[in-house]
Amino acid sequence: MDINKFGFLRVAAASPKLKVADCDYNTSEIKSLINRAQEQNVQILSFPELCITAYTCADLFFQTALQEKAIASLADLADFMKDKSALIAIVGLPLRVKSSLYNVAAVISAEGILGFVPKTYIPNNNEFYEKRWFASAADLSDFYVEIQDENIPIASEGMIFKTPFGNFGIEICEDLWMPVPPSSELAMQGADVIFNLSASNELVGKNRYRKSLVLQQSGRCNAGYVYASAGFGESTTDVVFSGTCFIAENGVMLAESKRFSMENELIVSDIDISALRHDRIKNTNFTAILPADATEITCELTPVSVEKLTRAFNPHPFIPPMGAEEENLSEVFNIQTHGLAKRLHHTGIQKVTIGISGGLDSTLALLVTIKTFDLLKIPRENIVAITMPGFGTSDRTYNNAVSLIQSTGAAFKEISIVNAVKLHFQDIEQDADTHDVTYENSQARERTQILMDYANKIGGLVVGTGNLSELALGWATYNGDHMSMYAVNASVPKTLVKSLVRWIADTQMEERPRKILHDILDTPFSPELLPADRDGNIAQKTEDKIGPYELHDFFLYRMLRYGDEPKRIFFIAQQAFEGMYPSETILKWLRVFYKRFFAQQFKRSCMPDGPKVGSINLSPRGDWRMPSDAVADVWLDNTSEL
């Protein structure tokens, strides 16, 4: 599996065992970790700051013998890398340029020494007196350094290393802690990944703050951030180093090393270059600014083939992770309720109608409406909850709808659509025994007409119940359940609807409504527009017709959040749903997704107002503007290659 083909770049951070000022020992450990990284198909590997000499050499940095030995060790490493065309390594060492000494990162590969990046911000505090030994990159006036008869580029700022699979930049330790880190400009210049060679000592609570810096900077830069810090073997005369290593991507931690290890540490992860670039291209403020004196270095790098990605993908990206449910789900619920509250307050309306089917979507909409009325101190009786049984209504959903309405204190009203729809069939000459799209849609439109007209009668507003997944797939009747006066679930996908209702049931409901909600949660998804089977059970199951919602929600998330092409979505879905769905099933429903998504845009072009709750939304006034006449051929052709 060629991960580069799908937009991933495998990176690593290493913290080797060291001996202070023993370049031979340190080089040997670095080589050992390079070999380990190569075995794991790593493409770019970063080591800590000054790892060839060790960071804690102090005044020994002034010794010519140590300086020259460091250069000789670097040349040895460059020679060692000559047969490793699929790997780039970044190491740290002291480098004398004319009359100044610099703390630099050296980039080496099979091509040799590619370039040097000096540290910009030199600490001079109670723990580190680096200004005693090292000059800042800002003081550098040279553009090349001669190493073994070769002129190697060195830049004071803006050095971008360009590989076929992603671009990277480098900053060193203290640089990250500054108000404007060099990585900010490097990212603006096109660096997809930032490598930080560090030697950050340990203090109580410092690691938490350091970790937050890495996460925040990766998020601000829309970049991967690979952080490698000094560990066991550094001098402990005054401070201790733990070998902390992080790999983050756009605010998310992908890998983290074991701290205070007495062995060599290596962490590996796959950076999603394609996703990072998608976020940048959508951000029109993320304009590449390349100063006139910036340096671009092209690096050769061969692709790697691996059996599996090192990172995992959440198959349910809309569902909050463990530990974040309370905060995230309460935020969704509050956004929905406050959206509806503003609409009611603005219009002066104090009554609503809402259709209750006994299914999840209308259940969530009712719960949102109840909380909104409580928030506005409007009596719950002003919520007219209408159940409208039809040809396909099962006893289970009907009883749940009635019980739920009665348990919440909303006004209950039952209006059967059967006679009205039969009369309508006569008017349009529709055979009632022909269970086609006309048969189904006539029922949905009759229900919407009842809700709209009854809202007019009471001076109220129709609360919509349709969700984001149905909008994506067009699984709604145009001007039927597709329409309302305010759609509280419009940006809540089906998988999140279920999680949200379960959370409300378990945390905010008394025993009786909780039992009703749990039975609704266990009911198959169905529009109930076709007659029940002989035993009175639901005959029309949505997921049998259009596919599992968890797959469609995953496809939707990858397409809209990251702009992924079909073959990349398929590749990632195989990782995410391994052991849950075979590849052929994923591919089948992926094709269905694209066909329906493109064909049904006209329904989204005139969808009602509704609050945005997450990063994905299909409102034609906001996040998604698409012509209704666009064809899906490019996307479907992409799947034919799979």
N, C-alpha and C positions, 0 to 999 in steps of 0.2 A: 504494500500500500504506500503510494507516494504521497506523503502528507503535504509536501510543497505544492502539489497540483491543486490541492483543496484550500490553499491559502494559509497554511500553518508553518511556523518556523520553530524548530526545537532548540531550546536554550537551556543553559545550566549555570548555576552558581556553585563555587567550590571554596571550601576553607581548609587548606592543608595544615598538617602538623609542621611546625617550623622550629628552627634553632636560630637564635639571634646571631646575625653576621656570618652564618654558615651557608654560603650560597650554593655549595655543592649539595648539601643535604636538602636544602629547600627546593632546588631544581629537580632533584630526584623525586621528591614528593609531588611536585607539580606534574612531572611526567607521568607518575602513577595515576593521578587523577585525570589527566588527558586521555590515557588509555581506557580508564573506566568510562569516561564520557563517550569516547569513540564506540565502545561496545554497546552503549545505549543510544547510538545514532544522534548524539548531540551535534548541532551545527555551529553554535556559538557558545563559548564557555568563558566565564569571567572568574578571575581570582581576586583576592583582596589587595588592598593598597600596599605597595612596597613589599610584596610577598617574596621577591627574590632575595632580599636582604633581611627581611623582617622589618616591621614598622618601628620597633623600639630600639633602634641602634643609637639614637641620640647623637652625641658628638663624633661617633665613629663614622657618621655620614661624611664628615670632612676629610676622612682618610682616603687618599688616592687609591690605595690598595683595594679598599672595599668598592669604590666607584668603578674601577677597572674590572674587578671580578664580577660585578653585577652585569656589566656590558658583555663580558665573555660568557656568562651564564645565559644571557638573553640570546646571544648568537648560537649557543649550544641548543637552546630550545627551538630556535628557528630551524636549525638543521634537523632536529628531531621531528619537526612538523612537515618535512618535505614530502612524505608519503601519505599525508592526511588531507586529501583534497576536499573532503566533506566537512572539515572542521576548522574553525577560527578560534584562537585563544587570545585572551586579554590578560596580561600580567602587569604587575607594578614594580617599579625600580627607581632609584635615584639616577638622574641623568644630568651631567654637567654640560652646559652650553656656554661657551666662552668663559666668563668669570662668574657665572651664577649656577646654582644647583637647583634642579627642578624635581618635584615629585610627579612622576609621569606614569601613564598607562601606555603600554606598548601592545599593538595589535599584530599578531603573527599568524601566518598560515603557511600552506604549501608554497606560496609565492615568496615567502620570506618575511621580513619586518615591513609591515605596510604603513605604519605611522605612529607618532607619539602624540598623546594628549596630556598636557600639563594640568596640574591642579590650579584652579582659579583662586579660591578663597582659602587663605592659609591661616589656621587657628593660632591664637596667641593668648591662651587663657591659663587657668590654674592647673590644668591637666596636661595640656599640650603646648609646647613652645616651638611649633614648626617654623615660625618666622626666624628663629635662630639659625635654621639650616637651609630652608627652601625659599625661593623667590616665587612670585605669583605668575600665572600665565599672562596676566596683563602687562608684565614687565618684559615679555619676550618680544624681540624684534627680528629674530631669525625665522626663516621658513623651512630650512632643511638642516639636518644634523648628519654629519658624516660618520657612518658606522661601517667599519671594515670595507672601506673604499666605496661605499654606497651612500648616496644622498637620500636620507629618509625624511619624509615630510613631518613637520611639527607645526602646530597651529595654536595660536593664543585663544582662538574662539572659532566656533562654527565648523568643526571638522565632522563631516558626515561620511560614513563608510557604507557604500552601496553594494548590496549583494543581489543576485537574481531573485531572491525570495523575501527581501525586506531590508530596510535601511536602519542603521543604528548609530547612536552617538554615545559619548562617554562623559561622565563627570566623576569627581573623586571626593568621597566622604563629606567634608564640610560644605562642599558645594550645595548639597541637598538641603542644608539647614538654613540657607540664606533666603532673604525675602524674594529675590529673583534668581532662582537656581539656573545655571547654564542649560540644564535640560529643557527649560521652558522654551528658550530660543532654538535649541536643537530640534525640538518637536515641531516648532513652526517652520523650520527649514526642511522638514521631511523625515526626521528620524522616527521610525516606527517603534523602536525599542531603545531604551536607555539602560546602559550598564553603569553601575556605581561600584567602584573599587574602594572599599572602606576599611578603616581600622577604628571602630567605635567601641570604646570601653563600656563596661557595665556599671550601672548604678541602680539603686532601687527605683523601680518605675520607669527607667529610661527606655527599656525595650518596647513598652507599650506606646510611648511617644514616637520612637523611631519607626515602629511599624505603621503608625498613623501617617507619618510623613511620606513613607513609601506609597501607601495606598492613595493618599490625597494627590501626590504628584503624578502618579500613573493615571489618575482620573482627570486631573487638570490638563495633562498633556495628551489625553486620548492615546496612551502608549502602553507598551509593555515596560516594566521596570524590574531589572535584575540587579539585586543587591548582594554583594559578597563581602563579608567582614572578617577581620583577623581573628584567629582563635588560639588553640592550645600551642604553646611554645613561645609565644611572645613574652617578653620580660614582664614579671609581676612586681617589679620594684615598687611601683606606686599604684598601678591600676591593673585590672584583669579584663581579658577579652574572651568572649564566649563563642566566637565562630558563627555569629548570626548570619543566616542567608535567607533572602526572600525572593520570590518571583511573583510579581503582581501584574494585573492587566486591567486597565481602565477602572481602577477602584476596587478590584476583586483580588483577593489573595489566592494564588494558584498552588504555591508550594512554600514550605517553610522548613528550615533545618532544625535538627536537634541542637539545642544550646548547651554549652559547657561540655561538649564532647571532647574526649581525649584522642579521638581518631579523626582521620580525614573525613570531611563531610562533603557530600555532593547531592544537590537537589536538581531535578530535571522537570521541565514542563514545556508544553507546546503553546506558543503565542499565536493568537488568531489575528494574523496581519490583515486578512480580508475584512474582518469585522471592525478593526481599528480604522482602516482607511474609509470604510463606509461611514462611520461616525464623523470623520473629518470632512468628508465631501458634503455631508448634509449641513455641517456647521460653516456657514459662509464667512464667519469671522476667522476661521482657521486657514488663513492665507499664507502660503509659503513665502517667507522673507529670507532671501539669501544675500547676505552682505557681500560687497565686492571682494573682501579679503577672505571670505570663507573658502574652505578646502573640501572638495569632494574626492573621495578615493574609491575607485571601483575594485571590488574584491571578487575573485573567483570562488564559487562554492557549488559543489555538485549536489544534486538532490539525494535524499535518503529514503529508503524504503523500510517501513516498520510494520509490525503485525497489528499494533493498536496504539492509539494516542495515549499519552500519559495522563491527560486531563479527562475529567468526567463531564458529561453534559446532563443537565437536569431535564428529564423528560416532561416535566410539568412546570415550565418557566413562569407561569402566572401564579402558581401557588406559593405562598410564603414559606421559606425554609423553617426548619425546627428552631424554636427559640424566638422567632420573629412574628409568629402568628398573631399574637394579641395586638401588637403595635400596627402591623400592616393591615390586618383585616378590619380593625377598628377605624383605621384611616379611610379605607375604601367605603365603609358603611357611613362614616361621617361626611365624606365628599358627596355621596349620593343624597343623603338627607339634607345637607345644606344647599345642594343644588336645587332640589325641589322646594325647600323652604324659601329661597330667594325668588323663585318663579311665583310661588303663591303670594308672597309678600308684595312683590312688584305689581301683580295683577289685582290684588285685593280679593282674590278668590279664597273661599274658606270651605269649599266642598269639592270632592273629586269622585269620579267613577273609576273603577278598576276591575278588569275581568279576572276571575279566579278559577283556574282549571283544575287545581289539585296537582299541578306540576311545579317544578323547581323555580322557573322564571317568574311566574306570577306570584309565587310564594315570597320570593325575595322582594319583588316590587311592593307587595303588601306590607312586609316588615319595614321596608324603608319608609313607606307612607305613614305607617303608624308612628314610627319614631319622629318623623317630621311634624306630625300633628301634635304630638306630645311636646316637642320643642317649641312650637308656636302657640302652645296652650289652646289648641282648637279641639273641641270634643271629638272623640273617635267616631261617634255616630255620624259625623259629617263625611266619613269615608263610606261611600256606597259600593260595597264589594258584591259584584254580580257574578253568579255562576250561570252558565248558559249551556246546559246539556244538549248534545246533538246526537247524530247517528252513531258516533264511535265512542261516546262517553262510557267509561267503565264504572262499575259500582265503587271500585276502590278510589279512583280519582274524584268521583262525585262526593263520596262520603268524606274524603279528606278535605275537599274544598269547603264543604258545609261546616265541618267541625272546626277547621282553622279559622274561618270567618267568625263563627260564634265564640270561639275561645279568646279572640282578640278584642272583642267589643266593637268591631266595625258593624255598620248597618248591613244586614244580609238581604239580598234580593235574588230570586231565582226567575230567570226568563228562558224558557225552552226555545230553541231556534228551529225545532223540527217542523212545525206547521208552516212557519214563514218561509223556510227554505223549500219545502215541498211546493208551496204556491209559486215561489220564484221559479222553480224547475218547470212548472206548467207554463209560466209566462215566457220563458226562453226556450221552451220545447226541449228540455233536458230529460233524458230517461233516468229515473231515480235508481235504476239497477245498473247503470253504467258508472262505475267508480273511477272516473277519470279526473283530470285536473280541474275541470269545471265543477264536478261533484264536490271536490275538496275545497276549492277556493270560494265557492258560494257560501259555504259555512263560515269560513274565516271572515269574509266581508260582512256577512249578516251580524256576526258578533261585534265587529267594529262599529257598524251602523248603530247597534243598540247602545253601545258605550258612548258614542258621540252624541246621539240624540238625547239620551238620558242625562248626559252632562249638560246639554243645552237646557233641558227642562228644569234642572235644579240650580242652574247658574254655576256649573262646576267645570272642572278640567279633567281630561282623560289622562291617566297615568299609564304610560307604556310599559310593556313587560319584556319585549324582545331583547336578546343579548348580542354581544359582539360576534360570537361564533356563527350565529344564525345570519347576521349581516354579511359576514365574510363569504358564507356559502350561498347566500340568497335563499336560505330556508325560511321563507316568510312569504305570505301572500301579499302581493302589491296592493296597497290601499286596503289591506286587511289588517292582520296583526302587525304588519309593517308600519302602520301609522298610529300616532297618538298625539297628544298635546305637549307632553314632556316625557322623554324616555329615560327613566332612571337607571336602566341596566345597559344602556347603549354601548358602553365601553367595558363591560364586565364579561369576559369570555366564559364559556360553559363550565370549564374546569374550575374556575374561580367561583362561579355561582354556587356550585356544590359545596366548596370549602367554606364559603361565606355563610350559607344557610346552616351548615353543621355547627360552625362557630357560634352563630347567634342562638341556635337551639341549646347548645351546651353551656353557654355563659350568661344568657340573658332571658331565658324562658323558664316558666314554672313547669311542673311535671306534666300536666295535660297537654299544653301546646308542644312541649318537647317531644312527647311520644308521637304526636301527629306529624311534626316536622321530620322525625326520623323515618317514619313510614313513607313520607313523600320523597325523602332522600333515596329510599330503596326502590322507588318506582321507576321502571324503564322510561327513557325519554320517548315521548310520542306526541304528535299533534292531535291524535285521536279524531281523525277525520274519516276513517273507515270503520265499518261496524266491527264490534268485538267478535271473538271467536265463539264457538259453541258453548264454552264454559264461562263466557262473560269476561275473558281476559283480553288485555290490549293486543290487538292484532297487528297494528302498524307501529313498528319500532324504528325510530329515526336512524339509529346507528347501523341498522341492517341495510338501510337504503343509501345513506351518504358516507358511512364509515365512522370509526371511533372519534369522538370529539377530542380525546387527548392527543391523537395524531394531528388532527386539523388545527388545533390550537398551537401545537408545536410548529407546524408548517407556517402558520400565520405569523407567529412570533419571529421565526428566523427570516422570513421574507421581508417583513416590515421593519423589524428592529435592526437587522444587519444587512438587508438588501441581498441576501444570499440567492444565488442561482439554484435551479432545481437539483442539479447533480451534487452541489455542496450540501443542500438541505438533506438530500437522500443519504449522503455520506455521514453527516452528523446524526441524523435520525437513527441510522444503524447502530451508532455508538450508544445513543441515549436509550433506545428501546431494545437493547440486546437481551435476549431471553424472554422478551414480551411479545414481539411480533417478528415473523420471518421477513427477510428482505423483500420478497415478492409482494407481501401484503402491504408493506410500507409504500412500495412503488405504485401499487394499484391505487391506493387512496391519495397519494401525492398527485397523480394525474387527474383524479376526480377533483381534488382541491383546485387545481389551476383552471380546469374547465369551468367549474362553477364560479370561481372568484372573478374571472373575466366576464362571463356571461351575465352576471348579476349586478354589475356596477350600477346600472340604472336605478336599482332600488336604493342604493346608498346615496345617490346623487340628490335625493329629496327626502332623506331621513329627517325625523324631527330633532329638535334640540335635546341635548342630554349631557350630563357631566362627564368629563374625562377623568378616569381614576388611575390610569397607569401610563406606561410609555407607548402603548399601542392604542390607536383610536382610528376609526374609519369615517369620522365626520368630514363631509365635503367642504366644511367651512374652516377646518383645522388641519389635522395631520395628513389626510389622504385626499388628494385631488387627482382624479383619474377620469379620462374620457370614457363614456359609456360604450363607445364603439371600438375600443381597443381590442385587438385579437390576441389570442394566447399562443399563436403558432411558435414564436421564438422559445417560449418556456416549455411547451410540449415537445418541441424538437429536441430540446436539451435533455428531456427525460428519455427520449428514444435511444440515446447513447448509453444508457445505463443497463 
